[in-house]
Amino acid sequence: GNRPPDYPAYVVIGVFLFDFFSKSLSNGAKSITGNRALVQSLAFPRLTLPVAVVIENFMALVPMLGVMALALMLLGHLPNWDWLLMIPLLAIFTVFNAGVAMFVARVTVHVQDLTQFLPFVTRILFYTSGVLFNVDTIFKAHPWVLELYNFHPIYQVLRIARSILMG
């Protein structure tokens, strides 16, 4: 009874967009330390490595968006002009992912064990960001928790994407 209406579409949107974030986070963390020989042999801006990882993940997301759109159409959500709002949302989300990737890449240079800890962080974010459940329904008796979710960036992106694609 706590599931949101049209739960399959809800989960499809959440999983596809969270996958983009989690790959950007984990691959961004390894971007500098994984290319140690390149970093030591050439002089170039190290910033390009995590940014390249995010661009690579974005390019992998583009065909997945087509699959997501097809799945949404099969689930009864026909495309409309509002779907074009996903373009600026994905642009902002990509910049956010680039910032996260740059941050963890820099920290990983000094704390290499962070790459071993990040899967746990990603799992916690997956289960707390509302990918599989509707935060408003689950925590309606606890308004202070809902106020905390206003600061959860992944939840906000998922919420906006769902409102754009599902109406």
N, CA, C and O of each residue as an XYZ file, in Angstrom:
668
protein
N       0.790     -1.196      0.000
C       0.000      0.000      0.000
C       0.837      1.267      0.000
O       0.325      2.348     -0.289
N       2.127      1.146      0.322
C       2.993      2.323      0.345
C       3.634      2.623     -1.001
O       4.327      3.629     -1.151
N       3.406      1.758     -1.978
C       4.005      1.982     -3.287
C       3.354      3.165     -3.981
O       2.148      3.383     -3.864
N       4.162      3.924     -4.703
C       3.578      5.045     -5.453
C       2.768      4.525     -6.631
O       2.951      3.384     -7.054
N       1.870      5.356     -7.166
C       1.145      4.930     -8.354
C       2.119      4.717     -9.513
O       3.106      5.439     -9.652
N       1.830      3.736    -10.324
C       2.658      3.369    -11.475
C       4.088      3.053    -11.046
O       5.055      3.640    -11.533
N       4.183      2.115    -10.126
C       5.464      1.757     -9.517
C       6.529      1.305    -10.520
O       7.686      1.691    -10.358
N       6.205      0.503    -11.553
C       7.274      0.104    -12.489
C       7.963      1.298    -13.153
O       9.190      1.322    -13.252
N       7.196      2.278    -13.604
C       7.795      3.470    -14.221
C       8.608      4.239    -13.188
O       9.667      4.778    -13.510
N       8.135      4.295    -11.980
C       8.813      4.980    -10.880
C      10.200      4.386    -10.650
O      11.181      5.113    -10.493
N      10.265      3.060    -10.634
C      11.532      2.367    -10.393
C      12.464      2.486    -11.601
O      13.671      2.661    -11.432
N      11.922      2.393    -12.810
C      12.746      2.484    -14.013
C      13.487      3.817    -14.048
O      14.691      3.852    -14.303
N      12.781      4.899    -13.797
C      13.413      6.222    -13.811
C      14.479      6.313    -12.725
O      15.578      6.813    -12.968
N      14.156      5.833    -11.536
C      15.105      5.906    -10.430
C      16.365      5.101    -10.672
O      17.469      5.583    -10.415
N      16.216      3.889    -11.160
C      17.377      3.015    -11.349
C      18.281      3.541    -12.464
O      19.503      3.540    -12.315
N      17.706      3.986    -13.567
C      18.522      4.451    -14.679
C      19.320      5.697    -14.304
O      20.503      5.791    -14.629
N      18.693      6.646    -13.631
C      19.406      7.875    -13.280
C      20.386      7.651    -12.128
O      21.452      8.265    -12.097
N      20.037      6.784    -11.188
C      20.976      6.512    -10.106
C      22.201      5.766    -10.616
O      23.300      5.952    -10.092
N      22.027      4.933    -11.621
C      23.155      4.212    -12.203
C      24.182      5.192    -12.777
O      25.388      4.984    -12.642
N      23.702      6.250    -13.411
C      24.599      7.280    -13.942
C      25.400      7.913    -12.805
O      26.609      8.108    -12.930
N      24.740      8.230    -11.715
C      25.440      8.820    -10.568
C      26.453      7.846     -9.973
O      27.602      8.218     -9.735
N      26.042      6.614     -9.732
C      26.932      5.675     -9.045
C      28.160      5.333     -9.884
O      29.253      5.179     -9.341
N      27.995      5.213    -11.197
C      29.167      4.948    -12.045
C      30.092      6.155    -12.095
O      31.313      6.000    -12.115
N      29.521      7.357    -12.116
C      30.355      8.555    -12.106
C      31.139      8.646    -10.804
O      32.308      9.034    -10.808
N      30.509      8.295     -9.698
C      31.165      8.336     -8.398
C      32.296      7.311     -8.316
O      33.428      7.660     -7.980
N      31.998      6.070     -8.617
C      33.011      5.018     -8.440
C      34.126      5.114     -9.477
O      35.297      4.966     -9.130
N      33.788      5.358    -10.741
C      34.829      5.470    -11.762
C      35.614      6.773    -11.618
O      36.806      6.817    -11.922
N      34.954      7.826    -11.157
C      35.653      9.078    -10.920
C      36.685      8.945     -9.816
O      37.754      9.552     -9.879
N      36.371      8.162     -8.818
C      37.316      7.951     -7.717
C      38.583      7.256     -8.194
O      39.667      7.512     -7.669
N      38.457      6.385     -9.176
C      39.614      5.633     -9.681
C      40.296      6.317    -10.862
O      41.285      5.801    -11.381
N      39.788      7.460    -11.292
C      40.278      8.054    -12.537
C      41.734      8.501    -12.469
O      42.467      8.333    -13.443
N      42.161      9.051    -11.373
C      43.557      9.512    -11.274
C      44.471      8.375    -10.827
O      45.531      8.163    -11.416
N      44.070      7.650     -9.799
C      44.933      6.572     -9.301
C      45.021      5.417    -10.294
O      46.028      4.710    -10.326
N      43.996      5.216    -11.093
C      44.026      4.150    -12.095
C      44.883      4.485    -13.301
O      45.265      3.594    -14.060
N      45.187      5.748    -13.482
C      46.040      6.191    -14.595
C      47.350      6.767    -14.059
O      47.845      7.779    -14.557
N      47.891      6.125    -13.061
C      49.097      6.628    -12.392
C      50.267      6.797    -13.364
O      50.987      7.793    -13.291
N      50.463      5.851    -14.260
C      51.588      5.944    -15.207
C      51.423      7.154    -16.121
O      52.393      7.857    -16.406
N      50.215      7.394    -16.574
C      49.951      8.549    -17.429
C      50.168      9.852    -16.674
O      50.761     10.794    -17.200
N      49.690      9.898    -15.452
C      49.816     11.104    -14.635
C      51.285     11.411    -14.348
O      51.681     12.576    -14.335
N      52.089     10.384    -14.121
C      53.496     10.598    -13.778
C      54.362     10.898    -14.999
O      55.418     11.517    -14.866
N      53.934     10.469    -16.184
C      54.787     10.636    -17.357
C      54.495     11.905    -18.150
O      55.383     12.402    -18.843
N      53.290     12.440    -18.072
C      52.931     13.621    -18.853
C      52.463     14.746    -17.954
O      51.899     14.525    -16.882
N      52.713     15.952    -18.419
C      52.198     17.128    -17.705
C      50.905     17.573    -18.402
O      50.934     18.045    -19.539
N      49.805     17.423    -17.725
C      48.498     17.828    -18.243
C      47.582     18.079    -17.061
O      47.865     17.626    -15.952
N      46.495     18.791    -17.281
C      45.586     19.047    -16.156
C      44.924     17.748    -15.671
O      44.236     17.074    -16.438
N      45.132     17.412    -14.425
C      44.575     16.174    -13.855
C      43.049     16.215    -13.800
O      42.391     15.178    -13.717
N      42.509     17.408    -13.847
C      41.062     17.605    -13.808
C      40.355     16.906    -14.975
O      39.187     16.530    -14.877
N      41.084     16.743    -16.069
C      40.455     16.142    -17.257
C      40.099     14.670    -17.053
O      39.192     14.163    -17.713
N      40.787     13.985    -16.162
C      40.515     12.556    -15.972
C      39.139     12.286    -15.369
O      38.383     11.503    -15.943
N      38.774     12.904    -14.226
C      37.415     12.649    -13.724
C      36.326     13.232    -14.637
O      35.239     12.663    -14.743
N      36.611     14.353    -15.287
C      35.621     14.918    -16.218
C      35.415     13.966    -17.392
O      34.286     13.776    -17.847
N      36.494     13.371    -17.883
C      36.373     12.409    -18.981
C      35.548     11.196    -18.577
O      34.787     10.658    -19.382
N      35.700     10.768    -17.329
C      34.916      9.636    -16.832
C      33.425      9.976    -16.823
O      32.594      9.158    -17.217
N      33.097     11.176    -16.377
C      31.686     11.578    -16.338
C      31.124     11.711    -17.754
O      29.984     11.323    -18.009
N      31.914     12.252    -18.666
C      31.456     12.360    -20.063
C      31.251     10.965    -20.648
O      30.280     10.726    -21.367
N      32.156     10.054    -20.343
C      32.006      8.668    -20.805
C      30.718      8.045    -20.246
O      29.982      7.376    -20.972
N      30.456      8.267    -18.975
C      29.236      7.731    -18.367
C      27.992      8.395    -18.946
O      26.959      7.743    -19.099
N      28.078      9.689    -19.269
C      26.946     10.370    -19.889
C      26.676      9.782    -21.277
O      25.523      9.570    -21.652
N      27.738      9.522    -22.029
C      27.556      8.926    -23.362
C      26.953      7.519    -23.255
O      26.215      7.093    -24.144
N      27.258      6.812    -22.190
C      26.631      5.503    -21.959
C      25.177      5.666    -21.524
O      24.355      4.782    -21.761
N      24.857      6.802    -20.883
C      23.491      7.057    -20.433
C      22.547      7.358    -21.591
O      21.365      7.021    -21.525
N      23.052      7.983    -22.645
C      22.186      8.415    -23.752
C      21.400      7.247    -24.351
O      20.181      7.366    -24.478
N      22.026      6.119    -24.729
C      21.198      5.007    -25.220
C      20.279      4.429    -24.142
O      19.188      3.943    -24.439
N      20.736      4.488    -22.887
C      19.890      4.001    -21.803
C      18.641      4.871    -21.659
O      17.579      4.378    -21.279
N      18.770      6.167    -21.964
C      17.599      7.041    -21.933
C      16.585      6.635    -22.990
O      15.378      6.727    -22.770
N      17.082      6.184    -24.147
C      16.174      5.669    -25.171
C      15.434      4.435    -24.691
O      14.233      4.295    -24.919
N      16.146      3.546    -24.030
C      15.510      2.343    -23.473
C      14.518      2.738    -22.387
O      13.434      2.161    -22.291
N      14.890      3.726    -21.564
C      13.993      4.190    -20.510
C      12.728      4.799    -21.114
O      11.625      4.552    -20.626
N      12.887      5.600    -22.179
C      11.724      6.200    -22.841
C      10.828      5.119    -23.430
O       9.604      5.211    -23.336
N      11.425      4.098    -24.035
C      10.640      2.995    -24.590
C       9.899      2.246    -23.485
O       8.728      1.899    -23.643
N      10.580      1.998    -22.371
C       9.928      1.319    -21.247
C       8.779      2.154    -20.704
O       7.722      1.614    -20.374
N       8.974      3.467    -20.608
C       7.905      4.336    -20.116
C       6.717      4.342    -21.074
O       5.566      4.364    -20.640
N       6.996      4.325    -22.367
C       5.897      4.279    -23.337
C       5.130      2.962    -23.237
O       3.904      2.944    -23.351
N       5.851      1.863    -23.024
C       5.184      0.570    -22.856
C       4.360      0.529    -21.577
O       3.386     -0.219    -21.481
N       4.753      1.334    -20.596
C       4.021      1.397    -19.331
C       2.908      2.435    -19.356
O       2.247      2.664    -18.342
N       2.697      3.066    -20.512
C       1.562      3.964    -20.670
C       1.851      5.443    -20.546
O       0.920      6.247    -20.508
N       3.106      5.822    -20.481
C       3.460      7.240    -20.396
C       3.940      7.698    -21.763
O       5.097      7.495    -22.132
N       3.042      8.312    -22.500
C       3.387      8.752    -23.848
C       4.195     10.044    -23.793
O       3.976     10.879    -22.916
N       5.139     10.212    -24.740
C       5.969     11.414    -24.735
C       5.137     12.675    -24.968
O       4.160     12.669    -25.717
N       5.548     13.742    -24.310
C       4.940     15.046    -24.543
C       6.046     16.088    -24.499
O       7.215     15.759    -24.299
N       5.672     17.332    -24.686
C       6.670     18.394    -24.745
C       7.410     18.561    -23.426
O       8.536     19.057    -23.413
N       6.811     18.164    -22.335
C       7.483     18.272    -21.035
C       8.734     17.408    -20.963
O       9.658     17.711    -20.209
N       8.767     16.337    -21.740
C       9.928     15.450    -21.720
C      11.199     16.180    -22.140
O      12.297     15.759    -21.776
N      11.071     17.263    -22.897
C      12.249     18.042    -23.301
C      12.916     18.724    -22.103
O      14.072     19.137    -22.191
N      12.195     18.842    -20.992
C      12.788     19.412    -19.785
C      13.857     18.498    -19.177
O      14.612     18.913    -18.298
N      13.910     17.267    -19.649
C      14.966     16.364    -19.173
C      16.339     16.827    -19.650
O      17.347     16.509    -19.020
N      16.393     17.572    -20.749
C      17.688     18.030    -21.272
C      18.393     18.942    -20.265
O      19.540     18.671    -19.910
N      17.737     20.026    -19.787
C      18.457     20.833    -18.777
C      18.672     20.098    -17.457
O      19.674     20.324    -16.779
N      17.741     19.221    -17.089
C      17.925     18.465    -15.851
C      19.155     17.570    -15.958
O      19.957     17.503    -15.026
N      19.306     16.884    -17.082
C      20.467     16.012    -17.261
C      21.757     16.822    -17.353
O      22.810     16.355    -16.919
N      21.687     18.027    -17.911
C      22.873     18.883    -17.958
C      23.304     19.264    -16.546
O      24.488     19.197    -16.217
N      22.350     19.662    -15.715
C      22.667     20.026    -14.329
C      23.156     18.802    -13.554
O      24.097     18.901    -12.768
N      22.523     17.659    -13.772
C      22.922     16.433    -13.078
C      24.319     15.999    -13.507
O      25.077     15.474    -12.693
N      24.665     16.210    -14.764
C      26.002     15.869    -15.250
C      27.054     16.763    -14.610
O      28.132     16.291    -14.250
N      26.754     18.038    -14.466
C      27.686     18.946    -13.792
C      27.845     18.543    -12.322
O      28.951     18.564    -11.782
N      26.738     18.179    -11.687
C      26.807     17.700    -10.302
C      27.685     16.452    -10.204
O      28.537     16.357     -9.321
N      27.474     15.497    -11.113
C      28.270     14.270    -11.110
C      29.744     14.565    -11.367
O      30.618     13.911    -10.799
N      30.022     15.549    -12.224
C      31.413     15.926    -12.475
C      32.049     16.484    -11.202
O      33.201     16.176    -10.897
N      31.313     17.290    -10.471
C      31.831     17.821     -9.214
C      32.102     16.724     -8.204
O      33.128     16.738     -7.524
N      31.184     15.774     -8.103
C      31.374     14.648     -7.178
C      32.580     13.820     -7.610
O      33.387     13.411     -6.775
N      32.704     13.571     -8.915
C      33.826     12.774     -9.419
C      35.159     13.475     -9.173
O      36.140     12.832     -8.801
N      35.197     14.791     -9.381
C      36.436     15.531     -9.126
C      36.806     15.497     -7.647
O      37.978     15.358     -7.297
N      35.808     15.624     -6.790
C      36.066     15.606     -5.345
C      36.630     14.261     -4.909
O      37.665     14.206     -4.244
N      35.949     13.166     -5.282
C      36.415     11.850     -4.828
C      37.722     11.455     -5.498
O      38.507     10.710     -4.910
N      37.978     11.936     -6.720
C      39.257     11.647     -7.378
C      40.402     12.288     -6.598
O      41.455     11.680     -6.405
N      40.181     13.511     -6.159
C      41.218     14.212     -5.393
C      41.443     13.555     -4.035
O      42.586     13.397     -3.605
N      40.378     13.177     -3.370
C      40.511     12.542     -2.056
C      41.166     11.169     -2.191
O      41.953     10.771     -1.333
N      40.849     10.452     -3.252
C      41.394      9.110     -3.450
C      42.904      9.138     -3.678
O      43.594      8.168     -3.364
N      43.421     10.235     -4.218
C      44.868     10.354     -4.386
C      45.569     10.253     -3.041
O      46.647      9.666     -2.946
N      44.972     10.815     -2.008
C      45.587     10.810     -0.680
C      45.116      9.646      0.192
O      45.864      9.174      1.048
N      43.890      9.182     -0.017
C      43.331      8.076      0.769
C      42.858      7.011     -0.220
O      41.690      6.991     -0.608
N      43.767      6.134     -0.622
C      43.452      5.176     -1.673
C      42.427      4.133     -1.243
O      41.787      3.511     -2.091
N      42.266      3.936      0.046
C      41.277      2.976      0.526
C      39.853      3.475      0.362
O      38.904      2.725      0.592
N      39.693      4.711     -0.027
C      38.351      5.252     -0.258
C      37.618      4.459     -1.341
O      36.397      4.315     -1.283
N      38.350      3.951     -2.319
C      37.694      3.165     -3.377
C      37.080      1.874     -2.825
O      36.132      1.344     -3.404
N      37.611      1.372     -1.722
C      37.042      0.184     -1.092
C      35.796      0.519     -0.280
O      34.940     -0.339     -0.067
N      35.697      1.761      0.172
C      34.588      2.226      1.010
C      33.415      2.752      0.172
O      32.270      2.722      0.624
N      33.695      3.229     -1.035
C      32.653      3.841     -1.870
C      31.491      2.919     -2.233
O      30.365      3.409     -2.321
N      31.686      1.616     -2.449
C      30.506      0.783     -2.706
C      29.492      0.801     -1.564
O      28.288      0.712     -1.806
N      29.963      0.914     -0.331
C      29.045      1.009      0.802
C      28.301      2.338      0.793
O      27.102      2.392      1.066
N      29.024      3.408      0.476
C      28.394      4.728      0.376
C      27.351      4.734     -0.737
O      26.258      5.275     -0.574
N      27.697      4.131     -1.858
C      26.762      4.063     -2.980
C      25.526      3.260     -2.614
O      24.413      3.642     -2.975
N      25.700      2.178     -1.919
C      24.566      1.346     -1.504
C      23.665      2.108     -0.543
O      22.440      2.041     -0.652
N      24.261      2.829      0.393
C      23.471      3.628      1.336
C      22.701      4.712      0.588
O      21.522      4.938      0.861
N      23.355      5.376     -0.343
C      22.671      6.402     -1.136
C      21.545      5.808     -1.975
O      20.495      6.429     -2.142
N      21.764      4.605     -2.502
C      20.726      3.948     -3.301
C      19.470      3.706     -2.463
O      18.353      3.972     -2.909
N      19.666      3.204     -1.259
C      18.512      2.862     -0.431
C      17.907      4.050      0.308
O      16.799      3.945      0.834
N      18.607      5.170      0.358
C      18.039      6.335      1.035
C      17.554      7.419      0.079
O      16.909      8.371      0.518
N      17.847      7.302     -1.213
C      17.507      8.387     -2.134
C      16.118      8.267     -2.735
O      15.726      9.119     -3.532
N      15.379      7.259     -2.387
C      14.031      7.123     -2.921
C      13.989      6.504     -4.297
O      13.054      6.759     -5.056
N      14.973      5.702     -4.639
C      14.960      5.017     -5.931
C      13.822      4.005     -5.967
O      13.140      3.876     -6.983
N      13.613      3.298     -4.881
C      12.631      2.217     -4.845
C      11.365      2.537     -4.058
O      10.435      1.730     -4.049
N      11.306      3.683     -3.404
C      10.127      3.991     -2.591
C       9.820      5.479     -2.669
O      10.681      6.295     -2.998
N       8.580      5.809     -2.362
C       8.139      7.196     -2.358
C       8.376      7.770     -0.957
O       7.736      7.362      0.013
N       9.286      8.700     -0.877
C       9.671      9.288      0.405
C       8.468      9.969      1.061
O       8.279      9.856      2.273
N       7.660     10.669      0.276
C       6.513     11.393      0.838
C       5.519     10.449      1.507
O       4.936     10.797      2.533
N       5.323      9.279      0.948
C       4.385      8.314      1.520
C       4.957      7.644      2.767
O       4.265      7.502      3.775
N       6.203      7.242      2.695
C       6.819      6.511      3.800
C       6.971      7.392      5.039
O       6.730      6.944      6.161
N       7.371      8.642      4.830
C       7.680      9.513      5.958
C       6.638     10.606      6.181
O       6.963     11.656      6.735
N       5.403     10.384      5.764
C       4.391     11.437      5.934
C       4.094     11.705      7.408
O       3.654     12.804      7.746
N       4.318     10.746      8.287
C       4.094     10.952      9.714
C       5.273     11.664     10.383
O       5.184     12.070     11.542
N       6.367     11.811      9.648
C       7.572     12.443     10.200
C       7.995     13.600      9.291
O       8.879     13.432      8.451
N       7.377     14.761      9.451
C       7.696     15.880      8.552
C       9.142     16.363      8.644
O       9.662     16.930      7.682
N       9.787     16.153      9.763
C      11.184     16.576      9.877
C      12.092     15.760      8.962
O      13.102     16.270      8.478
N      11.739     14.494      8.722
C      12.516     13.671      7.792
C      12.325     14.190      6.370
O      13.277     14.241      5.591
N      11.097     14.572      6.034
C      10.841     15.138      4.711
C      11.632     16.422      4.496
O      12.098     16.696      3.390
N      11.779     17.204      5.559
C      12.586     18.425      5.448
C      14.061     18.083      5.206
O      14.743     18.796      4.470
N      14.554     17.018      5.808
C      15.930     16.585      5.557
C      16.121     16.149      4.112
O      17.183     16.373      3.530
N      15.105     15.531      3.533
C      15.205     15.078      2.146
C      15.277     16.240      1.159
O      15.659     16.039      0.006
N      14.922     17.441      1.583
C      15.086     18.599      0.712
C      16.556     18.875      0.418
O      16.870     19.590     -0.534
N      17.461     18.320      1.220
C      18.893     18.516      1.029
C      19.568     17.302      0.397
O      20.793     17.279      0.274
N      18.801     16.305      0.000
C      19.347     15.111     -0.632
C      19.355     15.339     -2.140
O      18.298     15.274     -2.768
N      20.517     15.604     -2.738
C      20.541     16.005     -4.148
C      20.063     14.924     -5.116
O      19.420     15.239     -6.117
N      20.359     13.684     -4.841
C      19.938     12.622     -5.755
C      18.425     12.451     -5.694
O      17.777     12.257     -6.722
N      17.873     12.522     -4.508
C      16.418     12.437     -4.360
C      15.735     13.553     -5.139
O      14.715     13.328     -5.791
N      16.298     14.753     -5.069
C      15.679     15.882     -5.766
C      15.712     15.677     -7.281
O      14.737     15.986     -7.966
N      16.812     15.165     -7.805
C      16.900     14.909     -9.247
C      15.885     13.842     -9.651
O      15.207     13.985    -10.668
N      15.779     12.791     -8.874
C      14.823     11.727     -9.182
C      13.387     12.257     -9.117
O      12.551     11.917     -9.955
N      13.122     13.067     -8.144
C      11.783     13.626     -7.997
C      11.415     14.504     -9.185
O      10.307     14.413     -9.713
N      12.345     15.349     -9.602
C      12.093     16.219    -10.754
C      11.931     15.397    -12.029
O      11.030     15.660    -12.825
N      12.790     14.411    -12.228
C      12.712     13.568    -13.429
C      11.382     12.814    -13.465
O      10.759     12.704    -14.521
N      10.956     12.306    -12.338
C       9.682     11.583    -12.309
C       8.512     12.507    -12.587
O       7.557     12.115    -13.258
N       8.576     13.731    -12.078
C       7.476     14.650    -12.359
C       7.466     15.049    -13.830
O       6.396     15.286    -14.391
N       8.617     15.127    -14.458
C       8.674     15.462    -15.877
C       8.155     14.304    -16.724
O       7.331     14.504    -17.616
N       8.633     13.102    -16.448
C       8.330     11.961    -17.317
C       6.994     11.288    -17.008
O       6.354     10.736    -17.904
N       6.575     11.331    -15.750
C       5.333     10.651    -15.383
C       4.156     11.603    -15.234
O       3.008     11.165    -15.155
N       4.432     12.893    -15.195
C       3.345     13.864    -15.063
C       3.010     14.146    -13.625
O       2.115     14.944    -13.346
